[in-house]
Amino acid sequence: MKRLTAMSLTVPSLPLLALAAAALAALLAGCSMTPPLTRPESPIPSQYPRHEHAVTDTTAADIGWRSMFNDARLQRLIELALKNNRDLRLAALNVEMVRAQYDIRKAAELPQLGVAANVTRERSNAGGSALTQTQAGVSVGITAFELDLFGRVRAQSEAALARYFASEQGRRAAQISLVGAVAEAHFAERLAQAQLELSSRTVEDWRGSLQLVRQLKAANQTGALELAQAEAQVAASEADREARQREAEHRAHALALLIGQELPADLPEGAPLMADSVITRLPAGLPSQLLARRPDLRQAELGLVAANAEIGVARAAFFPRIALTASVGTASPGLKGLFKGGSGVWSFAPQLTQPLFPNGDLKAELRLAELRKTGAVLEYERAVQTAFREVSDGLTGQERYARQADAHQRAVQAADRRAALAALRYRAGVDSRLEVLDAQRQLYAARQAVLDLRKEEIANAIALYKALGGGLEERGG
């Protein structure tokens, strides 16, 4: 067998060096300090209580927002919000930033190649004679590449990947929230407009009543007290109308903020508040479907994955770290001889670092990582419980609001009959003006209650739609 000596060794090429380093890293990276992760059991029942009829093969998450909101004006507003809203754009930007962080971590798993070129020329005096020297070199190599013996670098990459996926789920959750917020603001504006219209009609009605009282006063059929009451009633209704106008303008400002621009002049006419422009009976499916369709729950789960991987990073810090620095190239006393035979040079410099007296900081880092994982588990469980409650509340609401609305409609009809009868009896001189005033106030309050209840019913439907993960799809079943 031929004996190898230092003189007979050949310098490996740079690609071979990189390949050897990568292969060695792959062989040594089989050890991982990251503990196995089991997703916590969902702290919720398998079905929504007292809402078994809501269990279907589909959920509201399958309903696109165009199908959910059958209102051309609202659909246009949602389009503009998805395009211009600053919060959603910041969420998307955050995804890109976390993706960049993941790319940085992932790149650390592979050797980083670099090229270096240098020329040194110096002049010195030795024994009274000047001496000028030139040294030139070109090299390609790997600098401080860590051999991931205990999975530290890989655990960092896994944590960064989980954070990236979690940020994407956060962006999806932000979209759901934005679609719901635009819908809520739109119907709040519709309510304000409906209340303004009701208030304006009431002002006209009470002005007509005031005119009647003035005529009766002129005919000496009523007194100054009843005239003052009628005038006060008109003044109060005019003040209420101004308040409704202010509220309508504020709602328009809120919509402009959500869509990221002024309300366009060519917006379609919005459907009336009482129109059937939103689905108020939504399918809920099973809680297990909720866990899969809610982006915020997936985000919390991925946060748990990242926290678990960071335990592996903290554990690996207790063990040695080996870094390789290697280069191969050529060097000569002058540029002309830089690439001639016999000018090849190479270097190989492994470095091992082992903490000897960490003063408890590594144990504290590990303990902190374990506590963060425990906190991530609790956050996930809390998010699941909160989502379950939101859906349960929405299902209860959609059952009760229809019955409540029917009762309010009957109350309006009764109040309308009473107001008409009171007016007839007042003109006939049977009842006083106070009875008429009370009947009119009751009718106005009943009509306002119907509008308020309709807004609450729609708000409940929007909340349930968001709670079930709806709002990501533009079109659906």
TIDRENLO-60339 format. One record per residue (C-alpha): x, y, z; residue in three letters. Coordinates in steps of 0.5 Angstrom, whole numbers, plus 500, padded with zeros to 3 digits. Each point is the difference from the previous one (the first is absolute). Layout:
<rs>
XYZALA...
</rs>
This chain:
<rs>
500500500MET503507498LYS501504506ARG497507500LEU504506502THR499507501ALA504501493MET495495497SER494503502LEU496503495THR496506501VAL492499499PRO496505496SER495505503LEU494496497PRO503494504LEU501504506LEU493502500ALA497494498LEU504496506ALA498506505ALA493499498ALA500492500ALA503501507LEU495504503ALA495496497ALA503494504LEU501503506LEU493504500ALA496494502GLY500502507CYS494504502SER499503507MET493503498THR494496504PRO495496497PRO493504499LEU493498501THR495505499ARG496501507PRO493497500GLU495505498SER496502506PRO493501497ILE495495499PRO499496494SER493504498GLN498507501TYR495499506PRO492501499ARG502501492HIS500493497GLU496502495HIS505505497ALA505494499VAL501499492THR505498495ASP502507499THR501506504THR500507499ALA507500498ALA498497493ASP495506499ILE504506496GLY499507502TRP496502494ARG495494502SER500502507MET499508498PHE495501495ASN501507499ASP503503494ALA503506504ARG503496506LEU503495495GLN503506497ARG503503507LEU503493501ILE503500494GLU503507501LEU502498508ALA504494497LEU504504495LYS501506505ASN500499507ASN506501504ARG499495505ASP500495495LEU505502496ARG505500507LEU498493501ALA502498493ALA506504501LEU501496507ASN500494496VAL505502495GLU505502506MET499493504VAL501497493ARG507504499ALA502498507GLN498492499TYR504501493ASP506502505ILE500495505ARG499494494LYS506503497ALA504499506ALA499492499GLU505500494LEU507502499PRO501508497GLN505500495LEU504506499GLY506503495VAL505504503ALA506504495ALA505504503ASN507503498VAL505503505THR506504498ARG505503505GLU506503500ARG505499506SER508502501ASN504495503ALA508501501GLY499507496GLY497497494SER493501498ALA496493498LEU493500497THR496494501GLN493498496THR496495503GLN493498496ALA495494501GLY493498498VAL496495505SER493497500VAL498497507GLY495499505ILE500504506THR498498507ALA495495498PHE496497506GLU500492500LEU493499503ASP502494504LEU494501505PHE495503496GLY500508502ARG500503493VAL495495498ARG496502506ALA500507499GLN498499492SER494496503GLU498505504ALA501506495ALA496496495LEU494499505ALA500507502ARG500501492TYR494496499PHE497503507ALA501507497SER496498493GLU494497505GLN500507503GLY499503493ARG495496499ARG496501507ALA501508498ALA497499494GLN494497503ILE500505505SER500506495LEU494497496VAL496499506GLY502507502ALA498503494VAL493496500ALA499503507GLU502507498ALA495500494HIS494497504PHE502505505ALA499506495GLU494497497ARG497500507LEU502507501ALA497502493GLN493496502ALA500504507GLN501506496LEU495499496GLU495498505LEU502506504SER499504494SER493497499ARG498501508THR502507499VAL495501494GLU495496504ASP501505506TRP500506497ARG493498497GLY498499507SER502506502LEU497504494GLN493496502LEU501503508VAL501507497ARG494500496GLN496497506LEU503505505LYS498506495ALA493497500ALA500500508ASN500492500GLN506499504THR505504504GLY507503501ALA502494503LEU499495495GLU503505495LEU506500504ALA500492500GLN500500493ALA505505499GLU505496504ALA498494497GLN502503493VAL507503503ALA502493503ALA499497494SER504505496GLU505499505ALA500492499ASP500501493ARG507504500GLU503495504ALA498494495ARG503504495GLN506501504ARG501493501GLU499498493ALA505504498GLU505497505HIS498493497ARG502503494ALA507502502HIS501493504ALA499497493LEU504504496ALA506498505LEU499493499LEU500500493ILE506505500GLY497505496GLN494505499GLU494497499LEU499500492PRO495504497ALA498494495ASP498495506LEU494496498PRO494502504GLU500496507GLY494495501ALA495502506PRO502498507LEU494496500MET501497494ALA502492499ASP507502498SER504495505VAL500493502ILE497500507THR500492501ARG507497499LEU502493500PRO505498506ALA503493499GLY504497505LEU505503505PRO505496497SER499504493GLN500506504LEU507498502LEU502499493ALA497506497ARG502506505ARG506503498PRO501503507ASP500493503LEU505497495ARG504506501GLN500499508ALA502492498GLU506502496LEU502505506GLY500494504LEU505496495VAL504506499ALA501500508ALA501492500ASN506501495ALA503506504GLU501495506ILE504496495GLY504506499VAL501501507ALA502493502ARG505500494ALA504506503ALA502495506PHE505496495PHE506502496PRO499504493ARG505498495ILE501505494ALA504499494LEU504505496THR504497494ALA503503493SER503498494VAL504505495GLY506503497THR506504503ALA506503497SER505506501PRO497503493GLY494501496LEU503496494LYS502494504GLY493500504LEU497494496PHE507496498LYS501493503GLY502499507GLY497507502SER494496503GLY498501508VAL495497504TRP498501507SER495496505PHE498503507ALA495496504PRO498504507GLN497497506LEU496504505THR498497506GLN497504506PRO503498506LEU497505506PHE494503497PRO498502507ASN493498499GLY498504494ASP499494496LEU496496505LYS496507500ALA499500493GLU497493500LEU495501505ARG498507497LEU499496493ALA496494504GLU496506503LEU498503494ARG498493497LYS495499506THR498507499GLY499499492ALA496493502VAL495505505LEU499505494GLU498495495TYR495497505GLU497507502ARG500501493ALA496494498VAL495501506GLN499507498THR498498493ALA496495503PHE496505504ARG500505494GLU496494496VAL496498505SER497508501ASP499501493GLY496493499LEU496502506THR499507497GLY498498494GLN494496503GLU498505504ARG500506496TYR495498495ALA495499506ARG502507503GLN499503493ALA493497499ASP498503507ALA502507499HIS497500493GLN493498504ARG502506505ALA501505494VAL493498497GLN497501507ALA503506502ALA498503493ASP493498501ARG500504507ARG503506497ALA494500494ALA495499505LEU503505505ALA500505495ALA493499498LEU498500507ARG503507501TYR497503494ARG493498503ALA502503507GLY500493503VAL507500502ASP505505502SER506502496ARG505496505LEU497494498GLU501501493VAL508502502LEU501494504ASP497496494ALA504503495GLN507499504ARG498493501GLN499499493LEU507504498TYR503495506ALA497494497ALA503502493ARG507501502GLN500494504ALA498496494VAL506503496LEU505499506ASP498493500LEU501499493ARG507503501LYS501495505GLU498494496GLU505502495ILE505501504ALA499493503ASN500497494ALA507504498ILE503498506ALA498492499LEU503501493TYR506502503LYS500495506ALA499494495LEU506503495GLY496503495GLY503506496GLY506497496LEU496497494GLU497505495GLU496495497ARG497494503GLY494495502GLY
</rs>
